[in-house]
Amino acid sequence: MPIKFLHVADTHIGVENYGRLDAGTGLHTRLQDFIKSLRFAFEEALKENIDLVIFAGDAYRSCDPTPTHQREFASLIRMVSAEKIPVVMVTGNHDNPVAFGKASSVDIFGTLGTEGVYVRTKDDLIRIQTRSGPIQVACLPWLNRSHLVARGPYQNLNQEEIVEKLQDLGAEIIDALAARVDPEIPAVLSAHITASEATFSGSEQTAIIGRDPVFLTSTLANAAFDYVALGHIHKFQDVNAGGSPPVVYPGSIERLDFGEENDDKGVCIVTIHDPEGDARRNVEYRFVRTPARPFKTFDIQVQEDQDPTTAILEEIGRHTLTDAIVRVTYDLQSDRTDTVDLRAVKSALENAFLVASIAPKPKTQTHQRRANITEDMGFKEALHAYIQNHPQLEDQEDDLQTYAARLEGELIEKEK
């Protein structure tokens, strides 16, 4: 019998940028956005009679969520567990505390013994009996320095060496988990990591590169697994597209900022079919979009013959902005005075959920390449270099060189 499960990650409950408090509920409107998207994902999954939920890390914005954030997230987990559907959660980098030995933000589910909820902060292979049959979930939570404690001294390693050792450790863990898999039972690897072939959202580029352990797709796509359920990268993608097993990021459920405004947000519903003969199990997955809050940037180039306010209003008028978080930047040609009517622009944006900013685009500073002046130069050479750095003096160089030569001669006479 096929086994169907929901693959979700990076819910980041507690992100509260670009919003305000809702007077009716007392909750931040951005918290409501994230809860709405996660509830939608769970409701869609329940309609499809899923057998399991695999949560690939980063439940909250930080490792110390507020009681309100915990309540909202726990109520949705309870909605699923109440239907006798198992939930497997691996911890992500935002779930883990910095200090060694402290609890993660999701440990409470394991501590309370919530029925059917499996929380893993360390690598493990879990065998779960679902209503459609057994499944194995190999868990690889976020790798950090604490994982190196049992592997010898690491205090004197630099950041690059730590990342390298964590990459080696992660590859070893994946191979060890794969060796424990029973090939007669469907198996999934759930990990919160960075794949080398992954495409980042705009806001993730500088935050991730050079700091995360990075794994080759060939390491992740171990043949022991039927599907690899990843978390950490906020953009939906299969980094092993066309290959087997699929190695999939569902992405985050809600947009965090303008760097993600062009990304679809959602979750994956995955079906593992029974094998036919000696062939591998056939795996299908479908991306389900969540009702994520739209972000919209207006980047307007105002032409020389245009009124800036009119140009901005005409561009805004071409779009439907209901419920969107909006920012407007405009570029005035040459040295024109900024005469934008901000009141008129704000009025045109009244249907937007929130206006983040209305501002001119910063002028690009052109830095002239400057000639180097060193102590080894003579007067004439040094003065020529100085004039190169100050083009307005070029017409006077001959006179300046004459006076410089005269001054240099006087100095030499004084030294005799």
N, C-alpha and C positions, 0 to 999 in steps of 0.2 A: 504494500500500500504506500502511495506517495506520502512524503512528510513535507508539510508547508510551514514556513516560519517567517516572522518579521525580523528584518535586520535594520536596527536603528542605532545611531551614534550621535555624539556631539549635540546634546540637547541644551547644554549651557544655561540651565535654569538659574536666573539671578542676574543676567545681563540687563542692565537698566539704562542704556544710553539712548538718546534721541526719544525721550518720552516724558511723561509727567504722571503724577498721582491721579488716580481715578477717584473723584469725590464720592461716587456711589459705593465703591467697594473698599477703598483705602489701599488698593493694590496699585503698583506701578503699571502703567499701560504696556510697557515692554515685557514685563513679567507675564501679563495676560496674553501677549502675542505668542510667547514661547509655549505657554501652557495650552493655548488654543491649537497650535500646530501639533503638539505631542498628542493631545486628546484626539485630534482628527486622525492621526496615524494609527493610534490604538483602535479607534472605532472602525476604521477601514479594514484593519487586520482581523478584527473580530467578525466582521461581516463575511470575510473569506474563510472563516473557520480554521484559523491557523492552529498549529500544534505547539508552537514554541515561540518565545521572543528572545532574540540574541541582541544584547545591548553592548556595543563595542566601545564604551568609555566616554568620559566627560559628561556626567549627568548634570553637574552644576558649573557655575562660572568659576568657583574657587573651592578649595578644600574645606572651608568653614562656612557653609551656607547658613543663612538665617533660619530660625524656626519656621517662618512663613514659607520660605523656599522649600524647606524639607516637607512641610505639610502638603504643598501643592504637588510636588513630585510624588510623594508617597501615595497620595490619593489616586493618582493615575496608575501606579504600579499595582495598587490594591484592586483597581478595576479589572486588570488583566488576571491577577492571581485568583480573584474571586470566581473566575470562569474555569478554574482548575488548569490554567495554562502555565507551564513552567517558564520562568524568566532567568536567563543566565546573564550576569553582569560582570564585565572585567573593568578594572579601574583604569582611568586615563590620567594624563599628566595633571589635569585640573582637579581630579579627585584626590590625588595623593598629597599628603602634607610634606613640607620640606624636611622637617625634623624626623629622624629615624625613630621608629617605634610608635609613632602616633597613629591614631586610627584614620582611615580614609573617610571621605564624606558619605560613602554608601555602606560602610561596615555595619551600620545600625540594622540593616535588613537581615544580615546574617546573625547578628547578636540577638535579635528578637525572635529568630527562628521563623520568619515569615514563610508560610508553607509554599513550596514550589519556587522560591526565589534563591538562586545560587549566586553568591558574591565571591569573586576571586581576585585577591590582591597579589597572589603568587601563581606561577604557572601550574597548571593542573589539567588532567583529562577527566571529564565528567561523563558518565553514562546515564542518560535520562530516559525514562519510560514515558513516552507521550501516548495520546489516545490512538495515534496512527502507527505506533511501533517505537522501538528504541532508536536513539541517536546518540552519537558521541560528540562532545564539544571540547576541543582542545583550547585552553585559555592561556593567552600571553598578555598580561597587563603591561602598562607602561613601564619601561625599564629606566631606572635611575641609579644614582650612586649606591644606594643601599643594597642593590643586587650584587655589588662587588665585594661586600663585607666578607663573605665567606670564601672569597677567591684570592686572598692574600692582600698585602699592603697596597693601598691605592691613594693614600693621602698626598703623596708627592707627585702624582700624575697631573699633567696639565689637561686643559679641557679637551684638546684634540685627542690625547691618549685615552681619556676616559670614554669618549664617544667611540673610539675604535674598539676598546675592550667590550663595551656594551653591545656593539654590533656582532662581535665574535660570540658573546654570550647568547644573544638572541638567536643566532643561527644554530647554536648547539641545542638550545631549548626546543626550537622547532623540530629539529631532527629527532630529538629524544621523544617528544610528544608523538611524532609520526610513527616511531618504532613501536609505540604502545597501542596504536589503533588496531582494532579488530576489523579486518577488511570485509567481514560479512555484514557489518552494520554501517549505515551512513555516518559520515564524520565531517565536522566543520571546524576550521581553525578560526577562532575569534581573537583578534589582536588590536591593540592600540599603538600603532607605529607609523613610521614614514616609509613609503615605498619609493625607491629611487626614480621610477618612471612616472610618479604621480604629478599631476598638474595642480598647482596651488591656486586658491582664490587670491585676488589681488592683495588683500590684507595679510595674507599668511607668508608672503615671500620672505620678507626680512625677518620675520619672527622665527622661522624654522631653519632656514639654510645655515649650516655650519654649527648648529647647536644640537640637533637631533641625531640619534643613531639612524642610519638609513640602510634599508635592506633591498637587495635585488629581487626582482619579481621571480627569478628562478629559485631563490631561497624560499619565498612565500608559497609558490605554486607547487608544493610538495604533492606528489601523486597519491599520497595516503589520504588526502582530504578531497571531499566532493565540492566544497565551496569554502572560500576564504573571506570571512566577514571582518572588514577592517574599520577602524575609526581613527580620527585625528585630523585628516584632511577634509576641509569643508565643502569640497566640490565632488559631486557625483561622478564616478568613473569606474571602469573596469580596466585595471592596469595590465590585465592579461587577456585583453579582448580577442575573442576567437580561439583562445587556448583553453585548456582544461587542467586544473579547475579554474572557474572564474575567481578573480582576485578583486574584490569590489569595495569601494568606499561609497556609502549611500549619501555622504555629505551631511551637513548640519541641517536641522529641521527648520531653521529660521535665519534670516539674514542678520549678521552682527553689525555691519557697517556698510559704507558706500563701496568698499572694496569688493563686496559680494553682490552688488546691485544687479548684475547681469546673469547671476547664477540661479538656476532652478534649485529649489530646496525640497527635500523629501526623505523618503525611506524606501527600502526594497522589500518586496514580498517574494520569497524564494521557495521553489518547489524542487525537491529531490525525488526523482522517480526511481522505481525499482529497476535494476539492471536487466538487460535482455541477453541471456546467454553469458558469454565471457566479456561482453562489452562493459565499459564504465557506466556508472549510473548517469542518466541524463539529468542535467540541472537547468532549470529555467529561473530567471529572475526578472522582476518588473519594477521599474521605478515609479513610485507613487508620489506625486507632488503634494506638498502641504500648502495650506493657505497663508504662506509667508507674507509678511508686511513688505509692500513694494518700496524700493528706494529709487529715486530719480535725480540725476544730475543734469542741469541745463548749463552747457558750456557754450556761451554765445559770443561770436565774433562780430563786433559792431563795425560796420564799414564807415568809411570817411563821410559818405553822404547820408548816413542814417542818424536819426535821433536815437540815442541809447535806450531811452525808456520804451519807445515804440518798438524797437528791435526785440527787446526782451519780452514785451507783452505779446507780440505776434508769435514768438516761439512758444511761449507758455500756452497760448490759445490753441495750439495744434495738439495738445495732449489732455488726456483725462487723468486727473491727479487725485481722485477720491481715495482717501486712506493712505496716501503715499507720504513718505518722508522725503523732503525735497531740499536741494541746495542749488543756488544759482551763482554762477561765475560769469563775468563778462569781460571782454578784452577790448579796450578802447584803443584805436589806432593812433600812432604817434604820441603826441603830448597833449591830447585833448583833455579838457577839464571834465572831471566826473560830475555829470549833471543828471544822474539817474534819479527818478522820482520813486523813492523807496516805498512811500505810502501806496502809490498806484500798483507797484509790483506785489506788495503784500496783499492788496485787495484781490489781485488776479489769482493769488495762491490760496484764497480763503477755503477752498475745498480740500486742500492738502491736510493730512493728519498733523504734520509738523513741518515748519520751515527751519531747517538747520542753519542756513546762512544765505545772505545775499551780499556778494562782495566782488570787487574788481579782481581780476587775475593779477597776481604779483608780476611786476615787470621783470623780465629776465635780465639779470646783470651780466653785461659783457665785460670780461676781465681781459684787459690788454696784456699781451705777453711782454714782460718787462726784461730789459737787458740786465745782466748781472754786473755788479760793480764790486771788484775785489781789492784787497789791500795791495796786490802785486801790480796793479795798473799804474801807469804814469799819469800825470795831470791830463795830458791831451786825450789819452784813451779813456780815462775815467769820465772826463767831461763829455766826450762824444756819447758814451753809454748813457749818461744822465740825460742828455738831450733826446736820445731815442725814447726814453721813458716819458718825456714831456714834449710832444710834437709841436706844441705852440711856440717852442723856442728855436725851431729848426732855422727860421729865417735869420736868426741872430747868431748862428753858430760861429761864423767867421770872426765876428767881433769878440765873442766870448772866448774863442780859442786864442785870439791875440792878447786879450787881457790876462788870460790864464798863463800864457807863456811868459808875459812880463812879470806876473806875480811869482811864478816859479823861479825865474831868474833872480828876483830880489831875495827870495828865501835862501837860495843857494849862496848869494853873496854874504848874507848875514851869518851863515854857518861857517864861513871861512875864518 
